[in-house]
Amino acid sequence: MFENREGQSVPQVTFPIRRNGDWAQLTTDELFKDQTVILFALPGAFTPTCSSTHLPRYNELAHTFKANGVDRIICLSVNDPFVMDSWKADQHAEHIEFLPDGNGEFSEGMGMLVDKADLGFGKRSWRYSMLVKNGVVEKMFIEPNEPGDPFKVSDADTMLNFINKEARLPERVTLFTKPGCPHCVKAKVALDAAGLRYEVIELGQRGLSYSTLRAVTGQGTTPQVYVNGERIGGSEELAQWLSQRQAASAAA
């Protein structure tokens, strides 16, 4: 079993990082002192669960976390700074700070450094998340000590539920578009004006085609807008939905 360090201070570590193309140092105090911080740690940059689920959801909920008193959100992995910077660029996770624990010192100090030599990974961090206030761990969610790479409790929604069970989740908006589509531009402008974050799926990118659009949405035109998994429609239907949303918010 892994040790739960709730009520204890985080390890004192100095991290070598890259800043403006040069080497720099970042200390534990700079990261945690006089702040409320979420840190989630994972086995490796570019790995499937980390890239598809764990990291993106923390980025999606970043504004909600900050509205509930969190100052910064840190993603830690036992990788070198170059790998972590490349992963950050690939993920477009602009609200997350990527922390390279290249030597595993922080992970070892947390009692979370594990041997994944059977996968060719060497020493890596076990998957966990924690809420840290002024350098002291208030809450830890540690994945169960099971074979493989369990992902059951260190997710963003579990952390948000601990911080505030009544927190309002942001709408999950997906926008199917194509290059040169004026109605797609109109939909983006409307979503931006409403302050809604959205995922863009563009035809012609990564093998996506009209066949993909029709298979997923049942439609042959763009844009197609989905909110929380429900199809809203094109730009005109989106405008109507946003108007109803605004009216409902004003009446609440």
Phi, psi and omega in degrees: 000148178271145181285131173273122186259025178301135182088356180252158177283150176289156181297146176275108185224146171250120184263125169287126181227171173255132180219120181055040175079010181224166178283144176213175179235145180227126185261162176302318180299320179298328182278325193240337188295132177058031180221159170255120190230136167260127171240128172239136184244147185214166188293327182185147174298147176069002179281156194301302183296321181297318185278328186269334189228302190300302181293311184302323182290323175298321178294319179299322185266007185303315181296324179293317177300315183291328175292343179250028168094006180271129183274322181208154180236125187242133172254120182247139174212151176278076176222162179281163184301327181293318178296315182294323177293321178293321179294319178301316179295323181290325186275339183056038180266078190290345183260004183247139172265130182262121186245112179276113175263062191304323180268357178073015184294315180294315180299320178294319179296331177277355183074024186244008179278124183234160181263114177245039181298333180295338178259001184079015182269339188072216179278130180220170176275141167291155182279127178199169171223157178207152174255123185240128178241118181051043175084359181248133182286118178271320183212139175234139171242106185254129178296145182298148181283080182236160177300151178085217184228075182298145179220085187235330189228349185266012183286165184294322183293323177296319179295316180296321179297326176291318183290317181201104181296337182264006182299137180276124180282143177289150175297144176261108188250130176237134184236115174273124184226176170218155180299140176076014182269111182294328179290329176294318177299318179299319179295318179297317179299318180294318179293319178298317181296329179277356179074026181260129173282148182211152175266135179254126173246109189256127176298142182095349179258135175052038175081005180285137185221180175298329176297320176297313181302312182292322180296322184275316188257341185078008183240161180241010181236159176239153001280163167235124186247133176238139176233121182051039177084356181258132180287125176268318180124211181273198185294324180291316178296324177297316179300320179293318180296318180294323179295317178294322179297317179295318179296319180294322179294322180291328182279340183290000000 
